[in-house]
């Protein structure tokens, strides 16, 4: 496969700079190429089934946690949020009366 002319020119310039900087570089590379085996390719990585099993377990845990969260949100949907944050500190009976919309506790001052 050939390179486009511009890329080939850049590579040639790099080669010339390297040869000028270190004249023995070409002979050292040739010696390395003779010693390195050419036919051996790196082994293909094998993904074990344990990795797949681990992903399934983590996925099941995440799904169950999300399901639990959704159940908690739906079950507490009707709970009373209490008094607004700008209200003064009130007793528990006043807060509970606010949820029940009972005005008797409000008129008594929550005592």
N, C-alpha and C positions, 0 to 999 in steps of 0.2 A: 504494500500500500504506500503510495507516494504522498508526500506532504505538499501543501500549497507552497508556491514559490517563496512567499514572504517568510513562512515558518522555516523552510529549508535554509534560507539566507541567515536567519537569526541563529539557527543551530550551527551553521558553518562558522559564524562569527564567534560563538561561544567556544567552539572547538579550537579555533585559532588562538584565542586568549588563553585557554588552558594549556595548549602546547607551548606557548611562549612563557607562561608562568612556571611550568614544570615539564621540561623536555622528556623526563623519564616516565611520565604518566602513561603514555601510550604503551610502552613496553611492560609496565607493571600491570596494566589492564589485560594485556595479552597473556601474561603469565597467570593471572587470576582466571581468565576464561579457559585456559588449558586445564587447570586444576578442578574447576567446578564442573560437576556432572551436568550434561545438557538434557538427558532423557528423563531424569527424575523430576516429577511434578509434585507439588505439595499435595498431601492427602486431603481429600474432601472431608469437610467437617460433617459429622453425623450428629443430628439432634436426637438426644435420647428421649424415650417415652416419659421419663421422669419429669422433664420440663413441661410436657403437655399435661401430665397429671397435676403438676403444681399449678399451672394456669387454671385448670378446671376447679381446683380446690379454692384458689383465691377468688375466682369468679363467683363460686357458690357462696362464699363468705360475704362478698360485696353485695350480692343480690339479697341475701337474707338480712343484712344490716339495713339496706334500703327499704326492704319490706317492713322491718320492725319500725323504722323511722316513720314510714307512711301510716302504719297502724297507730302509733303514738299520736301523730298529728291529727288523724281522724277521730281518735277517741277523746282527745282534749279539745275538740273544736267548740263544744258548747260551754266550756269553762268560762267563768267570769274573769275578765282581765283585772278587776279591782278598780280602784280610784285612779284618775289621771295623775300623772307625775307632778303636776303643779299644785296638787292638793297638799294640805298640811298632813302630818303624820296622824293617822286615825287609828282607833282601836280596831281589834279584829271583828267585833260585833258590828261596827259601822261599815267596815269593808264588806262583810258578809251580807248585811242588809242592802248594800248597794247592788250586790249581785242578784238578790231576791226581789229587788225593787220595792222593799218594804220601807215605808217612811216613818214607822213608829220609832225605830232606832235612831233615825236622824233627828226627830223632834226631841228625843230624850238626851241627845248628845252622846249616845253610845255608851251609857253607864248602866 
